[in-house]
Amino acid sequence: MTITAAPCVNDGCLMVRGKVVLTHVPTNIILSPGISGAAFLGSTSPISTSRHVFTLGILEGYKHLCLYRFKIWWMIPGYGKSGSEIPLETQLLLLEIKEESIVEDDDSSGPPTPTTFYVLFLPVLDGDFRTSLQGTPANELQFCAESGDANVQNSQILEPVFISSGDNPFELIKNSIKILEKHKGTFRHIENKKIPAHLDWFGWCTWDAFYTEVNPQDIKEGLQSFSDGGCSPRYLIIDDGWQDTVNEFHKEGEPLIEGTQLVDIKENSKFKSLESEAGCNNLHEFISMIKGKYGLKYVYVWHALTGYWGGVLPSSETMKKYNPKIVYPIQSPGNIGNLRDIIPDSLEKYGVGIIDPQKIFDFYNDLHSYLSSNGIDGVKVDAQNLIETLGSGFGGRVSLTRRYQQALEQSTSRNFKDNNLICCMSHNSDSIYSWKTSAVARASEDFMPREPTFQTLHIASVAFNSLLLGEIVVPDWDMFHSKHDTAEFHGIARAIGGCAVYVSDKPGNHDFEILRKLVLPDGSVLRAKHAGRPTRDCLFRDPVMDGKSLLKIWNLNKLSGVVGVFNCQGAGSWPLKQTIKDMPSTPLVISGNVSPCDVEFIEDVAGENWNGDFAVYAFNSGSLSRLPMNGNIKVTLATLKCETFTISPIRVLGEGVHFAPIGLLDMYNSGGAVESIDENMKNSSELIKIKVRGCGRFGAYTSLKPRSCMVDMEEEEFIYNSENGLLTLDLTGDCNFRDIEFIY
């Protein structure tokens, strides 16, 4: 039998690289070969309908990772070994397949060694239909294709599930998304988007500080509190609470019910006539004042995709020109089959004031142009997945989502510079595969400071969700509190996440020691190059509930790698999983290994003089080790504890000097400070030149002690430890780029 990489169906089996992936494949399943060894799986039905569920075959015997929506807004990871363990609303399925390598040398002895490859299933959009995967108790793998409108029907769907395979899971996902980008034409890969500039600066969001009670005086006090501590944010998100809204369904004395609607595009009374509170007369003056006084570069405000949670008020004189009407959400079986959510459940009763899709660009443009004229630089747009429940009568969920998303992107591009848009509550494939210019999206459910059992879930969810989201947007890890029992846990995750770093501290409630490990004195952050994702050996292990696995997250800087290690065990349980009844009274202490090979593609930043070894610096312990690619260091952590490792390729320079820059030793992502390295000879001396961003304690590994050191052309003292090769020096002054020279 000829073994090919391209999927095929033989004798009722789905085959990939000669391995049986699915058995009992029904005869109505159609395999359409794609490009680069990929394919689409589709099916036909004897009836035309708006919702199909087709069985692809039986899935057994392979470890899998899936990303699924546990509620309408958000994805989380799931793990298993059979089709029965694949939940409803699965939007990515990755299989790990072991195969025996072929022994080419007839004289070789011993058993063949196992090799691993990966098979990826991506349920995507096909015309007006959106697809998800699900399993059955009989281990069947099924796909569900639905339009969300009873009048939008079909009897066959040919390209709903994309399937591909590869030896590297990260390359596999990236290449698959790029194939789909070109083939479908409905979205763009992150490499083809403009990245908002706010991501490289420290931020503050008002949500967890004030919730909907936010007002100008609170904002001013918060900014002053940061300034007094010497760590000022450079961007601000004014979250929910600034808009002019009304809830006609809420009765006094009764609990609040969701159904609140937007009355006007302008701000509410708290942000008007501000003179008595904030020393300003209107929103424009307030924004101008806080930018000038506190050094803010960007101010964003929040709004929902439909205007507000319950849409807009149809009877509002301001809103009538957008032809709004009340529409009652229709939730799909997938929405209600996992965890129901109170917002769509409430809106099913009270309805949503939805704007005529023909007028939605006018609404966004009016809103955003007004905000821009008042000094606002961008928007965080929330509750995006609600649109999937409103497609009936509008051509279906995919069509309505795409019209809203295109209008939103066109308006933000027209009214704000730098593509300043943050998407939120948008983890459905309708949105994900419609993001043409959207470049930032929240990657998990909210950080919830009052929920101790949610902290580990938050970190693990973002890391795994970033496998998919990180190929299309920059994942946003959400705000956190700098003064919190889990502050370092969240802080290190953001430091290596390649994401925005922002907090939601209340005024006067900060831990500046934590913040100074994340933020340079000028307000910038050392953001890594990519989305932080689990290391390859963590992909099929449950870091929250298996009781034995640490979570490792890898990323790259310009000249080094970074790995964060987190103990997420014993502090929470995944939704829809059996809760751990007896949560450990003492932290679970777990050990694992960290290796340079945990950092994918590190050879891409190693340089031509790399000798194959690495300098590995542990942030909290301050230890420095030299390791080969497959070497490792043991790490032991208690529950909710973490460590971060800078992994820097060692270069052999000049007269046998082995050298590796580490970076700013007091920053969680130390290596993010190193911009470049060069060498040359001068008067028979070997010169190593490094460009560094920031100030503080700089460190490097060197096999020999330099004769001298220059910083910006002035001689500087340094300390050298001959036992481990660690060289340190203090970079004082401002946070501009610094030129360091070591002379040997």
ROMAR-409276 format. One line per 10 residues: number of its first residue (from 1); for each residue x, y, z of C-alpha. Coordinates in nm, 3 decimals. Last residue first. Layout:
<sites>
NUM	X Y Z  ... $
</sites>
This chain:
<sites>
744	3.791 4.065 2.533  3.590 4.390 2.512  3.221 4.388 2.599  3.018 4.666 2.442  2.670 4.778 2.551  2.457 5.020 2.348  2.145 5.131 2.531  1.803 5.199 2.382  1.610 5.449 2.588  1.478 5.368 2.933 $
734	1.635 5.650 3.132  1.926 5.640 3.373  2.106 5.339 3.514  2.199 5.012 3.349  2.357 4.805 3.624  2.592 4.521 3.533  2.586 4.144 3.554  2.798 3.862 3.411  2.697 3.504 3.484  2.954 3.242 3.378 $
724	2.841 2.979 3.630  3.153 2.943 3.848  3.337 3.244 3.704  3.082 3.489 3.842  3.150 3.827 3.683  3.042 4.165 3.819  3.046 4.479 3.604  3.182 4.832 3.609  3.102 5.065 3.319  3.326 5.251 3.076 $
714	3.143 5.513 2.873  3.067 5.478 2.501  2.693 5.420 2.555  2.776 5.145 2.803  3.134 5.014 2.781  3.269 4.697 2.944  3.625 4.585 3.010  3.864 4.290 2.999  3.577 4.049 2.952  3.560 3.739 3.173 $
704	3.544 3.421 2.967  3.265 3.167 2.920  3.005 3.443 2.901  2.639 3.434 3.006  2.466 3.770 3.015  2.284 3.991 3.265  2.148 4.344 3.282  2.017 4.488 3.610  1.801 4.794 3.552  1.719 5.000 3.246 $
694	1.530 4.960 2.923  1.595 4.846 2.569  1.925 4.672 2.497  2.159 4.679 2.198  2.452 4.441 2.234  2.803 4.471 2.095  3.068 4.205 2.143  3.419 4.330 2.072  3.721 4.099 2.036  4.050 4.285 2.067 $
684	4.334 4.279 1.815  4.299 4.655 1.764  3.927 4.621 1.697  3.758 4.295 1.595  3.385 4.259 1.542  3.072 4.122 1.702  2.700 4.188 1.687  2.394 4.137 1.905  2.045 4.284 1.872  1.730 4.394 2.056 $
674	1.765 4.240 2.401  1.495 4.365 2.641  1.252 4.081 2.570  1.512 3.843 2.711  1.420 3.926 3.070  1.052 3.843 3.036  0.975 3.859 3.409  1.193 4.170 3.443  1.457 4.189 3.717  1.727 4.018 3.511 $
664	1.709 4.258 3.218  1.853 4.057 2.930  2.001 3.710 2.893  2.272 3.767 2.633  2.460 3.451 2.537  2.837 3.423 2.486  3.097 3.152 2.433  3.429 3.323 2.360  3.653 3.104 2.145  3.871 3.382 2.007 $
654	3.599 3.545 1.800  3.249 3.446 1.896  3.083 3.114 1.973  2.715 3.190 2.028  2.507 3.042 2.309  2.134 3.039 2.242  1.934 3.209 2.519  1.660 3.039 2.718  1.496 3.275 2.969  1.307 3.068 3.224 $
644	0.993 3.170 3.414  0.867 3.025 3.739  0.522 2.964 3.882  0.323 2.900 4.198  -0.054 2.856 4.209  -0.021 2.503 4.353  0.334 2.422 4.462  0.623 2.410 4.218  0.922 2.187 4.148  1.144 2.244 3.844 $
634	1.400 2.000 3.712  1.628 2.133 3.442  1.665 1.972 3.102  1.901 1.886 2.823  1.763 1.820 2.475  1.906 2.133 2.312  2.227 2.128 2.518  2.230 2.302 2.856  2.425 2.570 3.045  2.266 2.677 3.371 $
624	2.202 3.009 3.547  2.013 3.032 3.877  1.833 3.349 3.987  1.576 3.141 4.177  1.280 3.357 4.073  1.388 3.432 3.716  1.553 3.107 3.608  1.824 3.165 3.348  1.907 2.904 3.082  2.219 2.959 2.872 $
614	2.188 2.740 2.566  2.394 2.498 2.358  2.388 2.418 1.985  2.701 2.618 1.893  2.519 2.926 1.760  2.743 3.137 1.536  2.485 3.168 1.255  2.216 3.317 1.476  1.993 3.153 1.735  1.667 3.333 1.650 $
604	1.531 3.078 1.400  1.689 2.793 1.599  1.432 2.870 1.869  1.159 2.745 1.634  0.961 2.585 1.918  1.080 2.651 2.272  1.038 2.332 2.477  1.360 2.208 2.314  1.550 2.436 2.551  1.428 2.210 2.832 $
594	1.215 2.244 3.143  1.135 1.938 3.352  0.860 1.855 3.597  0.781 1.843 3.965  0.450 1.887 4.145  0.368 2.010 4.494  -0.008 2.012 4.548  -0.092 2.294 4.787  -0.238 2.208 5.128  -0.608 2.168 5.202 $
584	-0.643 1.975 4.877  -0.987 2.023 4.720  -1.199 1.731 4.830  -1.490 1.721 4.591  -1.293 1.786 4.273  -1.579 1.888 4.050  -1.686 1.645 3.780  -1.626 1.818 3.450  -1.880 2.038 3.274  -1.680 2.348 3.377 $
574	-1.314 2.268 3.444  -1.216 2.227 3.806  -1.017 2.450 4.042  -0.714 2.492 4.266  -0.560 2.146 4.285  -0.339 2.167 3.978  -0.248 2.488 3.794  0.125 2.467 3.873  0.274 2.706 3.620  0.596 2.706 3.417 $
564	0.680 2.999 3.189  0.922 2.935 2.904  1.114 3.204 2.718  1.319 3.194 2.401  1.602 3.416 2.288  1.727 3.666 2.030  1.420 3.859 1.913  1.192 3.709 2.176  1.019 3.376 2.144  0.739 3.206 2.336 $
554	0.662 2.897 2.541  0.399 2.805 2.801  0.451 2.511 3.038  0.162 2.378 3.245  0.263 2.129 3.512  0.110 1.782 3.507  0.037 1.550 3.800  -0.310 1.601 3.945  -0.494 1.540 3.617  -0.727 1.836 3.683 $
544	-0.581 2.170 3.577  -0.283 2.094 3.353  -0.480 1.834 3.151  -0.224 1.669 2.927  -0.251 1.643 2.548  -0.069 1.962 2.453  0.178 1.964 2.741  0.471 1.788 2.567  0.446 2.035 2.277  0.475 2.341 2.498 $
534	0.154 2.528 2.568  0.108 2.858 2.380  0.214 3.222 2.425  0.105 3.416 2.118  0.406 3.543 1.929  0.693 3.791 1.951  0.727 3.860 2.324  0.623 4.195 2.471  0.873 4.375 2.692  0.640 4.647 2.819 $
524	0.641 5.026 2.781  0.541 5.271 3.053  0.860 5.481 3.040  0.979 5.326 3.368  0.963 4.975 3.220  0.661 4.760 3.300  0.635 4.391 3.388  0.876 4.340 3.678  0.796 4.697 3.788  0.429 4.599 3.815 $
514	0.496 4.322 4.067  0.694 4.552 4.297  0.432 4.820 4.239  0.167 4.613 4.412  -0.142 4.829 4.376  -0.458 4.913 4.569  -0.447 5.292 4.602  -0.707 5.343 4.331  -0.868 5.008 4.242  -0.658 4.791 4.019 $
504	-0.783 4.676 3.680  -0.456 4.574 3.522  -0.302 4.576 3.178  -0.030 4.392 2.989  -0.123 4.342 2.623  -0.010 4.017 2.469  0.294 3.814 2.367  0.195 3.576 2.648  0.534 3.568 2.823  0.481 3.873 3.044 $
494	0.107 3.807 3.057  0.157 3.467 3.217  0.421 3.608 3.450  0.174 3.869 3.576  -0.113 3.625 3.623  0.082 3.396 3.857  0.257 3.699 4.009  -0.080 3.853 4.100  -0.239 3.533 4.232  -0.298 3.645 4.591 $
484	-0.390 3.989 4.460  -0.238 4.335 4.439  -0.149 4.365 4.070  -0.508 4.283 3.982  -0.572 4.132 3.638  -0.683 4.253 3.295  -0.760 4.022 3.005  -0.527 3.771 2.833  -0.577 3.936 2.492  -0.482 3.698 2.212 $
474	-0.319 3.872 1.914  -0.545 3.769 1.627  -0.575 3.504 1.353  -0.302 3.248 1.428  -0.316 3.324 1.800  -0.685 3.234 1.813  -0.624 2.870 1.729  -0.335 2.767 1.955  -0.420 3.071 2.168  -0.718 2.882 2.311 $
464	-0.467 2.652 2.486  -0.274 2.930 2.660  -0.585 3.136 2.732  -0.770 2.846 2.892  -0.475 2.736 3.107  -0.428 3.081 3.260  -0.799 3.137 3.328  -0.855 2.787 3.462  -0.578 2.844 3.717  -0.749 3.156 3.850 $
454	-1.110 3.034 3.849  -1.112 2.851 4.185  -1.028 3.168 4.380  -1.329 3.359 4.240  -1.327 3.716 4.376  -1.066 3.847 4.131  -1.251 3.719 3.823  -1.031 3.741 3.514  -1.292 3.721 3.242  -1.354 3.425 3.012 $
444	-1.079 3.355 2.766  -0.883 3.483 2.467  -0.997 3.842 2.433  -0.942 3.951 2.076  -0.685 4.166 1.896  -0.618 4.198 1.520  -0.956 4.269 1.363  -0.872 4.332 0.995  -1.039 4.041 0.816  -1.202 3.875 1.115 $
434	-1.484 3.669 0.960  -1.342 3.325 1.040  -1.323 3.402 1.412  -1.667 3.563 1.416  -1.879 3.277 1.278  -1.630 3.036 1.437  -1.758 3.140 1.777  -1.529 3.273 2.045  -1.643 3.637 2.035  -1.696 3.753 2.392 $
424	-1.453 4.036 2.311  -1.297 4.205 2.010  -1.042 4.482 2.073  -1.019 4.750 1.803  -0.755 5.017 1.748  -0.650 4.946 1.388  -0.362 5.196 1.425  -0.570 5.511 1.379  -0.937 5.539 1.460  -1.233 5.667 1.257 $
414	-1.211 5.498 0.918  -1.048 5.175 1.030  -1.292 5.153 1.322  -1.585 5.206 1.086  -1.476 4.953 0.826  -1.403 4.693 1.092  -1.741 4.737 1.256  -1.927 4.730 0.924  -1.744 4.412 0.822  -1.822 4.249 1.155 $
404	-2.189 4.339 1.145  -2.231 4.208 0.790  -2.025 3.896 0.866  -2.223 3.815 1.179  -2.553 3.855 0.991  -2.445 3.623 0.707  -2.302 3.360 0.940  -2.605 3.363 1.170  -2.872 3.332 0.905  -3.013 3.532 0.616 $
394	-3.162 3.808 0.831  -3.499 3.649 0.914  -3.343 3.428 1.180  -2.988 3.548 1.241  -3.037 3.676 1.596  -2.877 3.395 1.800  -2.540 3.423 1.621  -2.542 3.797 1.691  -2.500 3.735 2.065  -2.148 3.617 1.986 $
384	-2.016 3.973 1.989  -2.092 4.049 2.353  -1.813 4.311 2.365  -1.645 4.568 2.143  -1.340 4.736 2.298  -1.299 5.064 2.114  -1.027 5.300 1.996  -0.857 5.638 2.021  -1.111 5.856 2.205  -1.028 6.227 2.180 $
374	-1.379 6.369 2.170  -1.396 6.383 1.791  -1.295 6.015 1.790  -1.593 5.927 2.008  -1.834 6.109 1.778  -1.675 5.948 1.471  -1.705 5.610 1.642  -2.073 5.639 1.725  -2.179 5.787 1.391  -1.967 5.534 1.199 $
364	-2.095 5.244 1.405  -2.458 5.344 1.350  -2.411 5.420 0.980  -2.235 5.086 0.935  -2.532 4.911 1.098  -2.790 5.071 0.871  -2.844 4.797 0.612  -2.814 4.542 0.895  -3.120 4.709 1.054  -3.025 4.768 1.417 $
354	-3.126 4.511 1.677  -3.316 4.599 1.993  -3.281 4.264 2.164  -3.569 4.071 2.322  -3.721 4.053 2.668  -3.770 3.679 2.714  -3.492 3.539 2.496  -3.286 3.830 2.629  -3.283 3.674 2.975  -3.153 3.339 2.850 $
344	-2.906 3.521 2.625  -2.762 3.698 2.931  -2.795 3.422 3.191  -2.571 3.176 3.007  -2.648 2.809 2.955  -2.363 2.564 2.996  -2.320 2.275 2.748  -2.625 2.182 2.539  -2.784 2.528 2.553  -2.565 2.700 2.297 $
334	-2.510 2.378 2.099  -2.884 2.323 2.064  -2.898 2.667 1.899  -3.028 2.972 2.082  -3.303 3.176 1.920  -3.280 3.538 2.030  -3.594 3.752 2.019  -3.581 4.050 1.785  -3.703 4.399 1.876  -3.661 4.651 1.597 $
324	-3.412 4.915 1.500  -3.446 5.126 1.182  -3.110 5.312 1.221  -3.281 5.653 1.198  -3.491 5.562 1.501  -3.190 5.552 1.735  -3.167 5.918 1.834  -3.544 5.945 1.883  -3.531 5.645 2.117  -3.835 5.419 2.067 $
314	-3.626 5.130 1.932  -3.398 5.128 2.239  -3.065 4.979 2.126  -2.925 4.631 2.184  -2.999 4.444 2.505  -2.632 4.413 2.607  -2.548 4.752 2.452  -2.476 4.884 2.104  -2.537 4.553 1.924  -2.162 4.479 1.913 $
304	-2.140 4.597 2.273  -1.952 4.910 2.377  -1.636 4.988 2.568  -1.410 5.292 2.547  -1.044 5.323 2.452  -0.798 5.594 2.553  -0.450 5.586 2.403  -0.121 5.767 2.469  -0.189 5.855 2.832  0.079 6.078 2.985 $
294	-0.104 6.152 3.310  -0.168 6.526 3.287  -0.202 6.564 2.912  -0.399 6.249 2.843  -0.614 6.302 3.152  -0.695 6.660 3.050  -0.772 6.590 2.685  -1.007 6.308 2.781  -1.185 6.534 3.031  -1.205 6.827 2.791 $
284	-1.365 6.611 2.522  -1.604 6.451 2.771  -1.740 6.784 2.894  -1.687 7.080 3.126  -1.367 6.978 3.303  -1.231 7.014 3.657  -1.297 6.651 3.740  -1.586 6.661 3.981  -1.747 7.007 3.981  -1.659 7.080 3.619 $
274	-1.787 6.753 3.475  -2.099 6.878 3.306  -2.131 6.548 3.114  -1.953 6.218 3.189  -2.183 6.112 3.472  -2.482 6.225 3.263  -2.435 5.951 3.007  -2.208 5.963 2.701  -2.333 6.010 2.347  -2.449 5.734 2.112 $
264	-2.796 5.758 2.264  -3.058 5.532 2.425  -2.873 5.200 2.446  -3.067 4.911 2.594  -3.070 4.717 2.921  -3.235 4.378 2.887  -3.049 4.181 3.149  -3.241 4.149 3.474  -3.145 4.335 3.790  -3.289 4.185 4.107 $
254	-3.621 4.339 4.222  -3.668 4.645 4.441  -3.762 4.870 4.153  -3.877 4.681 3.846  -3.636 4.621 3.561  -3.796 4.575 3.220  -3.748 4.926 3.087  -3.372 4.914 3.138  -3.223 5.239 3.009  -2.884 5.340 2.870 $
244	-2.662 5.644 2.808  -2.309 5.504 2.799  -2.015 5.544 3.040  -2.073 5.233 3.256  -1.905 4.949 3.068  -1.528 4.993 3.034  -1.315 5.304 3.005  -0.999 5.137 2.875  -0.684 5.338 2.944  -0.347 5.339 2.773 $
234	-0.007 5.460 2.885  -0.040 5.337 3.240  0.170 5.517 3.502  0.418 5.335 3.724  0.582 5.583 3.962  0.364 5.502 4.262  0.215 5.851 4.271  0.138 5.819 3.900  -0.056 5.497 3.955  -0.267 5.663 4.224 $
224	-0.317 5.972 4.008  -0.455 5.755 3.728  -0.698 5.592 3.970  -0.810 5.921 4.121  -0.879 6.064 3.774  -1.074 5.756 3.671  -1.281 5.767 3.989  -1.352 6.138 3.933  -1.462 6.072 3.578  -1.716 5.804 3.671 $
214	-1.729 5.423 3.683  -2.033 5.277 3.860  -2.067 5.012 3.586  -1.775 4.810 3.732  -1.549 5.031 3.947  -1.204 4.871 3.977  -1.290 4.542 3.808  -1.398 4.730 3.495  -1.183 5.046 3.480  -0.907 4.907 3.260 $
204	-0.545 5.016 3.302  -0.265 4.973 3.048  0.108 4.923 3.007  0.236 4.979 2.655  0.342 4.757 2.363  -0.011 4.637 2.293  -0.133 4.996 2.254  0.022 5.008 1.906  -0.253 4.806 1.739  -0.115 4.538 1.502 $
194	-0.190 4.584 1.132  -0.288 4.250 0.982  -0.136 4.005 0.733  0.075 3.812 0.984  -0.241 3.759 1.194  -0.395 3.545 0.918  -0.687 3.699 0.736  -1.059 3.627 0.716  -1.336 3.550 0.464  -1.125 3.448 0.163 $
184	-1.214 3.081 0.197  -0.921 2.927 0.009  -0.651 3.181 0.090  -0.731 3.215 0.458  -0.804 2.841 0.479  -0.455 2.757 0.356  -0.305 3.009 0.599  -0.506 2.862 0.887  -0.382 2.516 0.796  -0.021 2.635 0.778 $
174	-0.042 2.784 1.126  -0.216 2.482 1.278  0.032 2.237 1.126  0.333 2.456 1.207  0.229 2.449 1.572  0.158 2.076 1.571  0.493 1.986 1.413  0.495 1.657 1.220  0.193 1.740 1.006  -0.163 1.648 0.915 $
164	-0.467 1.815 0.758  -0.845 1.808 0.782  -1.090 2.090 0.710  -1.455 2.032 0.800  -1.745 2.222 0.635  -1.637 2.199 0.271  -1.904 2.005 0.079  -2.237 2.073 0.243  -2.536 1.900 0.092  -2.909 1.924 0.144 $
154	-2.938 2.297 0.200  -3.145 2.544 0.397  -3.169 2.913 0.484  -3.539 2.965 0.566  -3.509 2.817 0.916  -3.234 3.068 0.994  -2.942 2.981 1.222  -2.745 2.836 0.931  -2.631 2.510 1.088  -2.373 2.240 1.022 $
144	-2.308 1.987 1.301  -2.016 1.752 1.264  -1.998 1.410 1.419  -1.727 1.188 1.566  -1.883 0.864 1.686  -1.742 0.718 2.006  -2.072 0.535 2.084  -2.142 0.785 2.364  -2.145 1.055 2.094  -1.893 1.320 1.991 $
134	-1.918 1.676 1.864  -1.771 1.900 1.596  -1.882 2.247 1.487  -1.984 2.399 1.154  -2.130 2.729 1.030  -2.349 2.750 0.725  -2.412 3.047 0.497  -2.133 2.948 0.257  -1.916 2.693 0.430  -1.770 2.819 0.757 $
124	-1.518 2.606 0.945  -1.481 2.289 1.150  -1.104 2.241 1.187  -0.973 1.885 1.224  -0.599 1.850 1.275  -0.398 1.528 1.260  -0.061 1.512 1.432  0.252 1.309 1.381  0.467 1.113 1.619  0.758 0.878 1.578 $
114	0.807 0.544 1.746  1.146 0.372 1.725  1.176 0.042 1.540  1.282 -0.252 1.755  1.647 -0.358 1.770  1.900 -0.421 1.497  2.007 -0.224 1.195  2.174 -0.423 0.915  1.883 -0.371 0.677  1.925 0.008 0.710 $
104	1.602 0.189 0.625  1.412 0.105 0.943  1.070 0.266 0.900  0.952 0.462 1.201  0.673 0.317 1.407  0.372 0.543 1.431  0.223 0.746 1.713  -0.076 0.968 1.640  -0.162 1.278 1.845  -0.500 1.416 1.742 $
94	-0.601 1.784 1.733  -0.966 1.891 1.729  -1.063 2.257 1.696  -1.408 2.421 1.713  -1.586 2.179 1.948  -1.940 2.306 2.007  -2.065 1.987 2.173  -1.803 1.796 2.367  -1.549 1.540 2.243  -1.503 1.273 2.512 $
84	-1.724 1.015 2.341  -1.499 1.030 2.035  -1.213 0.870 2.224  -0.881 0.941 2.393  -0.945 1.257 2.593  -0.875 1.624 2.661  -1.082 1.942 2.658  -0.974 2.303 2.623  -1.192 2.609 2.694  -1.387 2.834 2.457 $
74	-1.600 3.137 2.543  -1.914 3.336 2.459  -2.199 3.087 2.416  -2.091 2.858 2.698  -1.852 2.562 2.713  -1.736 2.653 2.366  -1.485 2.390 2.257  -1.115 2.357 2.197  -1.011 1.994 2.158  -0.700 1.800 2.244 $
64	-0.680 1.433 2.153  -0.499 1.118 2.250  -0.568 0.845 2.000  -0.739 0.509 2.049  -1.089 0.564 1.919  -1.280 0.780 1.671  -1.576 0.618 1.491  -1.699 0.784 1.171  -1.796 1.117 1.019  -2.152 1.124 1.152 $
54	-2.363 1.409 1.015  -2.580 1.654 1.210  -2.764 1.898 0.987  -2.939 2.225 1.061  -3.120 2.457 0.819  -3.282 2.174 0.625  -3.291 2.005 0.284  -3.358 1.633 0.297  -3.183 1.332 0.141  -2.856 1.446 0.301 $
44	-2.506 1.495 0.162  -2.174 1.518 0.338  -1.849 1.705 0.377  -1.486 1.644 0.469  -1.228 1.883 0.328  -0.870 1.793 0.243  -0.507 1.873 0.314  -0.193 1.743 0.142  -0.069 2.086 0.041  -0.391 2.170 -0.144 $
34	-0.738 2.024 -0.102  -0.882 1.683 -0.173  -1.261 1.665 -0.132  -1.378 1.379 0.090  -1.752 1.317 0.082  -1.935 1.139 0.363  -2.261 0.984 0.242  -2.110 0.634 0.250  -2.068 0.644 0.626  -1.714 0.619 0.777 $
24	-1.713 0.309 0.996  -1.357 0.372 1.116  -1.177 0.700 1.174  -0.803 0.772 1.200  -0.663 0.458 1.036  -0.294 0.518 0.976  -0.139 0.508 0.628  -0.034 0.869 0.640  -0.396 0.967 0.711  -0.673 0.716 0.647 $
14	-1.046 0.761 0.700  -1.186 0.409 0.699  -1.493 0.273 0.518  -1.292 0.053 0.284  -1.053 0.336 0.197  -1.119 0.707 0.259  -0.829 0.945 0.196  -0.628 1.205 0.383  -0.316 1.338 0.205  0.014 1.237 0.365 $
4	0.055 0.936 0.139  0.141 0.574 0.214  0.128 0.345 -0.091  0.000 0.000 0.000 $
</sites>
